[in-house]
Amino acid sequence: MSSHRFDVTGAGLGLRRSLLKPLENLSTNDIHFMEVAPENWINVGGRLGRQFRAYTERFPFVCHGLSLSIGSQAPLDVELLTSVKTFMREHQVRGYSEHLSYCSDDGHLYDLLPIPFTEVAVHHVAARIRQAQDILGERIAIENASYYCAPGQEMSELEFINAVVAEADCSLLLDVNNLYVNSINHRYRTDDFLAGLPLDRVAYMHVAGHFHEAEDLRVDTHGAPVEDPVWDLLEAVYQQAGPVATLLERDFNIPPVAELLSELDTIRRLQTGTRIQAGAAAATSAHKRVLV
């Protein structure tokens, strides 16, 4: 296993407050791991805090940050990172990730904005990631973000991602839906993009649904079921990188639990199929060696 992989496996689900009650009787047989935004739970006590603790005592967890604003020009939020570190230790969280974007300057903008794909931005972002890793005392994962314009672009999205993760020596949270959405909006081939990614650095993956704004415009919403082309792309990633732990994101229009579990079953089915194919290929290779 890659040293970049977080200590989670299988199919996971993002835990939202609206799901605390509906999911309370499920186990790791149903959901292998969970993810939360630490900003939504740090210093939360009382009934909600007790409910959340009941989950972290039963399920492996990872954290996916919303507001570190890794590409911002404003000073890195050291206070937030210190709180995240305490939170992760308190709940034995298996890893921390953030978006390759920014969401603040003098104040929070409440949206994820694109970082210019420039060499200057690579150095700036990589330095901030290294600072965050030093504070947390561990490598973090950076997510390929969806974006709808590319201001001041000097390099491709793929070149930018590769340059940042190499200079920062961080891991990659591969969002398969974002990859697909960006490929439609910015007209590139997903197989070429996937072939150029450092898949050995993938910590875990995200999969989600999106909105069809137009034939040539998709919006990353996390508010719909995962579509077939995204499932196909996820399977292609498994074929190249193995059955990497994958988390289903659903932020609104949350369906009944049975529908969420059905999508998790699809993740598991694709992961199992990849394992079977890999095992069959290994057995065939071993048989050929014996015959030789």
N, C-alpha and C positions, 0 to 999 in steps of 0.2 A: 504493500500500500504506500502511496505517496506520502512523504512527510508533511505535505501541505493539507492533507485531508483532515477535517474535523472528526472528532471521535463520535460520529453518528453514522447510522446505516439505514438503508431502506427508504420508506416513504413517510414524509413528515407533513405537518399541517401548522399554519400560522394560528396562534391562539389569540382570539379577540375576546373582549369582555362579554360580548353577546353570546359567546360560545361556552362560557364557564359552566352554565347549567346544563345545556344540551350534551356536552361531552363528559360529564362528571362520572358516568358509569363505564366509560371505555378504558381500555388498557393498551399496553404496548403491543398487544396482538392486533389491535385495530389501527393504531397510529404509532409509528416507531419512534418519532421524536417530534418536538415542537419548537417553534420560534416565536420570540416576542421582540418588540421594540423596547429597549430598556427604559427609554424616556417615559413610557406609559406606565411603568411599574415601580420605578425607583421611589422609595419612601412612601409607598402606598401601604397603609395599615388597615386595621379594622377588619370587617367582614371580607372585603375584597382581597386584602392582604392574606388572610387565612385561606381563602379559596385558591389564590395563586400558589401559595406554599404547598397546598395539597397536590397541585399539578407538578411542581418541580420536584416533589418527593417521589412521584410515580413515573415521570417521563424524563428522558434526556432532553436538554434544552440548548439552543443556540440563540444568540442575540443578533438582531439586525437593526442597526442604528438609523435614525431618521434625521438627525439634526447636527451631526458633527461638522457638516459643511466643509468637506475635505478640500474643495477647490477654492474656498473663499480667500479674499485678501485680508480679512480680519484675523486677529490672532486666534490660534487654535484654542478651543474651549477646554482648558486643562481641568477646570472644576468638573465639567461633565464627565470627562474621561476618568477622573478619580472616583466619581460616583459609580460609573459603569464597572470599574474594577472591583469595587466593594460589592456591588450587586452580583457580579459574576461569581465571586467567591462565596457569597452568602447562599446562592442557589446552585452552586456547582455547574455553572454554564460551560458548555464544551467549546465555545468559540464566539468571536465577535466579527461582524462584517459591517460595511458601510457602502454607500453609493459613490460611484465615481462621478460626482457632480458637486454643486454647491447650493445652499439654500439660505444664505445670510450674508449681510455686510455689517451695517451698524445694528440691524435688527433682523429677525427671522422673516423670510419671504413666503414661507409655507408652500413652496413648490421646489421641485428639483430641476435646476437650471444647468445647461450644458457648459462644460469647461472648454475653452478654445483648444483645438487640437494643434498646439504649438510646442516647440522645444522648450520655451521659457515656462510654459504651464507644466510640462513634464517634470522639470526640476523642482518647481514650486510644490506641486502635489506630492511628489515622491518624498520630499523633505518633511512634509507634514505627516505623511503616513509613517515614516520612520520615527518621528516624534511621538505619534500616537502609540506605536508599537513599544517604544521605550517606556512610556508611562504605564501601559497595560502589562508589560513584561511578557508579551507573546506576540507572535505574528498574527496579523488580522487579514481578512479577506475583503477585497474591493469588488463591487458589483458593476458589470457592464450596464450602463444606464440607457434607458430609452431617451431619445432626443428628437427634436422636430426642426431644428436649425443648427448650423455649425458656424458660429461667428469666428472670423479671423482664421479660418482653417488653413494650416500649412502641411498637415499630414493626414492620413486616413484614420478613421476610428480604430481600425485594427492596429495600425502602427502606434497610435497613441496608447492604447491599452497595453500592448507589449512593452513599450518603453517605460511606462509607469511601474508596472509590476516588477520589471527587471531592476530598475534603479532603486525602488523601494524595498526590494526583496520581500514582497508581500505575497499573499495567496489571492486567488481569483474566485469570487462567487459568480458562477456562470448562470445568468438568467436567460433561459432558452426562449422564453416569450419575447424578451427585449431584443434578442438577436433576430428573431423572426420579424417583429414589428419594424425594427430599423432596416432590415433588408428590403421590406416593401417601401418604406418611406424614402429611403436613400438609394434604392435600386442597386443592390449588390447581391451576389449569389451566396446563400448560406453555406454551401459546401466549401467554397473558397475561403470564406471567413473562418469557418470551423477548422479548416486545415491549417490556418495560420495562428490559431490560439495556442498558448502554452498549457495544454490540457493536463500536464503533470502538476500544474500549480492549482488545479481546481480543488477547493475545500469542500464544497457541496454545491447544489444547484437549486434554482427556482423554476417553477413552471406556473403559468397563470393564463387567464383569458384576457381578451382585449375587445375594443369596439371598432366597428367598421365606419369610419367617418366618410370615406369615399373609396373608390376602387384602388386608388394609389395612396391612401392615407389610413393608417391604423393608429389607434390611441391606446396606450397601455393603461388599463383601468383596474385590473384585478376584480372586475365586477361581473364576469361571465364565465361559463364553462370553458375549459381548455379546448381549442379547436384541433381538428385532425392534422393540419400541417405542422402544428407545434408538437403534437404527439410524435409525428414522423421525425421531426428534427431531434426530439429528445432521444428517440431510439437510435438515431444516427450517432449522437454523442456517446451513448452507452457502447455502441459497437467500437468506437475509437478509444474511449477512456475507461470502459468497464462500468458496472452498475453503481455509479456514484450516488451517494445519498441525495435525495431530491425532495424538495418541499413544495407543497401546493399552497399558493397564495390566493386568498379570497377576502377582500376588504369590505365589500358591500354587496347588496343583492344576495346575501348569504342564503343558500338553499337549505333544505332539510339535511340533517346529518347523513342520511342514507345516500344522498347524492354526492356529498363530499367524500364519503367512504368509497363510493364507486370510482371516483377519480383517483383516489389513493390506490385502489385495486389495479387500475390501469398502469400506474407507475410501477407497482410490484410485478405485474405481468410482464412489462417490458424489461424490467431488471432481471427477472427469472429467465426470460427468453435469451437475454444476452449471456447469462451464466451457462445455460444449456449449450448455446452455440460455441462458447469458448471451450467448454468441456469436450464437446464433440471434436472441435478442431485439434485440441491437445491430444485426444485419443487417436485421431487419425495420424497426426504427426508422429506419435510414439510407435504406432503400428508400422508406419513406413520405415522408421529407423530400425525396427526389429527385422523387417524384411531385407533391408540393405545389409 
